[in-house]
Amino acid sequence: MKRILFFILLFTTYQGYSQLIDFNTVKLDSLSLTLLRDTIIQDSKRDSLAQVFMTEHWDNTTFNPYKGHRQTYPFGIVFTDSVYTSPIARKKVVTSRYGWRNRRAHKGIDIDLITGDDVMTIFDGKVRAVKTFPGLGKTVVVRHYNGLETVYAHLSKQVVKVNDTITKGTIIGKGGNTGNSRGSHLHLIVSYKGVCINPEYLFEFTEENSIRHQELWVTRRWATPYLHSSKRQSTIVLSTSYDEAFLNEEEQKKIYVVKKGDTLSKIANRHHTSITAICKENSIRKTSTLRIGQQLVVNK
């Protein structure tokens, strides 16, 4: 096994390394040779995919360069690390979550900080945009090699330039209160091809800085703000394969039978969802009269 690791480490330091190995002259047993070949093929595919991610829809001026792109569900995201770098150098306190807030979609999470605090990128990547966007104030957008983009908003200062290649932990700006903000905080958005994902589905915002799993499948639930409340963390049910994603999506739905005294507000609070989610799921209005015995589809 040490011999296998040696060859992997030796040749993965070069781009196009698969062409450097003469498999007929490398003296390894057949199992070791198969493992080495598979590793090289997988790394080569990952590198090729990363090149696509880092070039397609590359636009330094637009917040969402994927407008017009229709994303299919579920879609998978692969991480090569098990941890990320914290975007701030203090304990992460989430003050507002991804979800429905004041009848509007809150598409990221708010992390408390003090104006002037360093803000760092959580993964290696390339700076796609450094701009002041409406509502978000001074913002830095970083695209990563697995297709994700992270957005760091309400900054007081940006300290990187577009097209900079950066490593995780690089300071990209200073925390602040610019844009539509009622106090100093970092507004962190995580998206994939223009689809904003609930960051807490992907990451644990604790001192461990853990990525929840190295392969995660995203269903519509985790990319639909009105199915979540900004006031509380949603119950996290991970999908680590396509099949799990399909099953989990179905299990998230349940039938609720309306009882005497029920209102949409009471039902939404009881099931930790929003009135809007219930209305859209059941094709009813907020002003609709509920009938005792009526069946409603309610997302957990």
C-alpha positions in Angstrom: 0.0 0.0 0.0 2.9 2.4 0.7 4.1 1.7 -2.8 0.7 2.6 -4.3 0.6 5.9 -2.3 4.1 6.7 -3.4 3.2 6.4 -7.1 -0.1 8.3 -6.6 1.7 11.2 -4.8 4.5 11.2 -7.4 2.4 11.5 -10.4 -0.6 13.5 -9.2 1.7 16.5 -8.8 1.7 16.9 -12.6 -1.1 17.9 -14.9 -1.8 15.2 -17.4 0.1 12.7 -15.3 -1.7 9.7 -16.7 0.4 10.0 -19.8 3.6 9.8 -17.8 3.2 6.2 -16.6 4.1 3.2 -18.6 2.0 0.6 -16.9 4.0 -2.2 -18.5 7.1 -1.2 -16.7 5.7 -0.3 -13.3 6.3 -3.4 -11.1 3.1 -3.7 -9.1 0.8 -6.6 -8.5 -2.4 -6.7 -10.6 -4.6 -5.4 -7.7 -2.2 -2.5 -7.0 -2.0 -1.7 -10.7 -5.9 -1.6 -10.9 -6.1 0.7 -7.9 -3.5 3.0 -9.3 -5.2 3.1 -12.7 -8.6 3.8 -11.2 -7.2 6.6 -9.0 -5.5 8.3 -11.9 -8.7 8.0 -14.0 -10.9 9.4 -11.2 -8.5 12.3 -10.6 -8.2 13.1 -14.3 -12.0 13.2 -14.6 -12.3 15.4 -11.5 -9.6 17.8 -12.9 -11.5 18.0 -16.3 -14.8 18.7 -14.5 -13.1 21.4 -12.4 -11.9 23.1 -15.6 -15.5 23.1 -16.9 -16.8 24.5 -13.6 -14.2 27.3 -13.6 -14.8 28.5 -17.1 -18.5 28.0 -17.9 -20.8 31.0 -17.4 -17.9 33.0 -16.1 -19.0 36.6 -15.6 -17.4 39.2 -13.4 -20.3 41.6 -13.4 -23.5 39.5 -12.8 -24.6 38.1 -9.5 -26.1 35.0 -11.1 -24.5 34.2 -14.4 -26.7 31.1 -14.8 -29.9 32.9 -15.5 -31.8 30.8 -18.1 -30.1 27.6 -16.9 -32.7 25.0 -15.7 -31.3 22.8 -13.0 -32.5 19.3 -12.7 -33.1 17.6 -9.3 -31.7 15.9 -7.4 -28.1 17.0 -8.2 -24.9 15.8 -6.5 -22.1 17.8 -5.0 -18.7 16.1 -4.2 -16.2 17.5 -1.7 -12.6 16.4 -1.6 -12.2 17.6 2.0 -14.0 16.7 5.2 -13.7 20.2 6.7 -14.0 23.8 5.5 -12.3 26.9 6.8 -14.4 29.1 9.0 -15.3 32.4 7.2 -14.6 34.3 10.5 -12.0 34.0 13.2 -14.4 33.8 16.1 -17.2 31.6 17.2 -19.9 31.3 14.5 -23.3 32.5 15.8 -26.0 32.2 13.2 -28.5 35.0 13.8 -30.8 34.3 10.8 -31.2 31.1 8.8 -32.0 30.2 5.2 -35.7 30.3 4.8 -38.9 32.4 4.7 -38.4 35.7 6.5 -40.8 38.7 6.6 -42.7 37.2 3.6 -39.5 37.1 1.6 -36.9 34.4 0.7 -33.7 34.7 2.8 -31.4 32.7 0.6 -28.4 32.4 2.9 -27.5 32.6 6.6 -26.4 35.5 8.7 -23.3 35.1 10.9 -22.6 37.6 13.6 -19.4 39.6 13.5 -17.9 43.0 14.3 -17.2 45.6 11.6 -13.6 45.2 10.5 -13.3 41.5 11.3 -11.5 39.5 8.7 -13.7 37.5 6.3 -12.1 34.4 4.7 -13.0 32.1 1.9 -14.1 28.6 3.0 -12.5 26.7 0.1 -9.9 27.0 -2.6 -11.2 28.7 -5.7 -11.2 31.7 -8.0 -12.8 35.1 -7.4 -15.6 35.6 -9.9 -17.1 39.0 -8.7 -16.0 41.9 -6.5 -18.9 44.3 -6.6 -21.6 46.2 -4.7 -24.9 44.5 -5.4 -28.3 45.9 -4.5 -29.3 44.8 -1.0 -26.1 42.9 -0.5 -23.8 45.8 -0.3 -20.1 45.2 -0.9 -19.8 41.6 -1.9 -17.2 39.0 -3.0 -18.3 35.9 -5.0 -15.9 32.9 -5.1 -16.3 29.9 -7.4 -14.9 26.6 -6.2 -13.6 23.6 -8.1 -16.7 21.4 -7.3 -19.1 23.9 -8.9 -20.2 25.6 -5.7 -20.1 29.4 -5.4 -19.9 31.1 -2.0 -21.0 34.7 -1.6 -19.8 37.0 1.2 -22.0 40.0 1.5 -22.4 43.2 3.6 -18.7 43.7 3.7 -17.1 47.0 4.7 -14.1 46.4 2.4 -13.1 44.0 -0.3 -9.4 43.1 -0.5 -9.3 40.7 -3.5 -9.7 41.3 -7.3 -11.7 39.4 -9.9 -10.0 36.4 -11.4 -7.7 36.0 -8.3 -6.9 32.4 -7.6 -7.1 31.9 -3.8 -6.7 29.1 -1.3 -9.1 28.4 1.6 -8.6 30.7 4.5 -7.5 33.6 2.3 -8.8 37.0 3.6 -11.2 38.3 0.9 -12.7 41.3 2.8 -13.6 42.9 6.1 -17.0 42.4 7.8 -19.4 45.2 7.8 -22.9 46.5 7.5 -23.3 47.7 3.9 -26.4 47.2 1.8 -29.7 46.3 3.3 -28.5 45.4 6.7 -29.6 46.2 10.2 -26.4 45.4 12.0 -22.9 44.1 11.4 -22.9 40.5 10.1 -21.8 38.3 7.3 -24.5 37.2 4.9 -23.2 33.9 3.5 -24.9 32.4 0.4 -24.0 29.0 -1.1 -25.1 28.2 -4.6 -24.7 25.7 -7.4 -25.2 26.8 -11.0 -27.4 29.7 -9.7 -29.4 27.6 -7.3 -29.1 28.8 -3.7 -28.8 25.9 -1.3 -29.5 25.9 2.5 -25.9 26.1 3.8 -26.7 24.1 6.9 -27.6 21.1 4.7 -24.0 21.1 3.5 -22.0 22.4 6.5 -22.1 22.2 10.3 -21.5 25.7 11.6 -19.7 24.6 14.7 -16.1 24.8 15.9 -15.3 21.6 14.0 -16.1 23.2 10.6 -17.4 19.9 9.3 -18.7 19.2 5.8 -21.7 16.9 6.5 -20.6 14.3 3.9 -18.2 14.1 1.0 -21.0 13.3 -1.4 -24.4 15.1 -1.0 -27.4 15.1 -3.2 -29.6 18.2 -3.2 -33.4 17.9 -3.6 -35.8 20.7 -4.2 -36.5 20.9 -0.5 -32.9 22.1 0.3 -33.1 24.7 -2.5 -36.5 26.2 -1.7 -36.5 28.9 1.0 -40.3 28.9 1.7 -40.0 25.3 3.0 -37.8 26.6 5.8 -38.0 29.1 8.6 -35.3 31.7 9.1 -35.9 31.5 12.9 -34.9 27.9 13.4 -32.7 25.2 12.0 -34.5 22.7 9.8 -34.2 19.0 10.6 -31.3 17.8 8.5 -31.9 14.6 6.6 -28.9 13.8 4.4 -29.0 12.2 1.0 -25.7 10.7 0.1 -26.9 9.0 -3.1 -29.4 9.6 -5.9 -31.7 6.8 -4.5 -31.5 8.3 -1.0 -32.4 11.7 -2.4 -35.5 10.3 -4.1 -36.7 8.4 -1.0 -36.0 11.3 1.4 -37.9 13.8 -0.8 -41.0 11.5 -0.6 -40.7 10.9 3.1 -40.5 14.7 3.8 -44.2 14.9 2.9 -47.0 13.9 5.1 -50.8 14.2 5.0 -52.4 16.3 7.8 -56.1 16.1 8.5 -57.6 19.5 9.5 -59.1 19.5 13.0 -61.5 21.9 14.8 -59.8 25.2 15.6 -57.0 24.7 13.1 -55.7 27.6 11.1 -52.9 27.8 8.5 -50.7 29.6 11.0 -51.2 26.9 13.7 -50.5 24.1 11.2 -47.4 25.8 9.9 -46.0 26.4 13.4 -46.8 22.9 14.5 -44.9 21.4 11.5 -42.0 23.9 11.4 -42.9 25.1 7.9 -44.5 28.3 6.4 -48.0 29.2 5.4 -46.7 29.9 1.9 -45.2 26.4 1.7 -48.6 24.8 2.7 -50.5 27.0 0.2 -48.2 26.3 -2.7 -48.1 22.5 -1.9 -51.9 22.3 -1.8 -52.8 25.0 -4.4 -54.8 27.0 -1.9 -54.8 30.7 -0.9 -53.8 32.2 2.5 -57.4 33.3 2.8 -58.9 29.9 2.0 -61.3 28.5 4.5 -60.2 25.2 6.0 -62.7 22.4 6.5 -62.6 19.9 9.3 -61.5 16.6 7.8 -59.7 18.3 4.9 -56.4 16.7 4.0 -53.3 18.9 3.4 -49.9 17.9 2.2 -47.4 19.3 4.7 -43.6 19.2 4.3 -41.8 18.4 7.5 
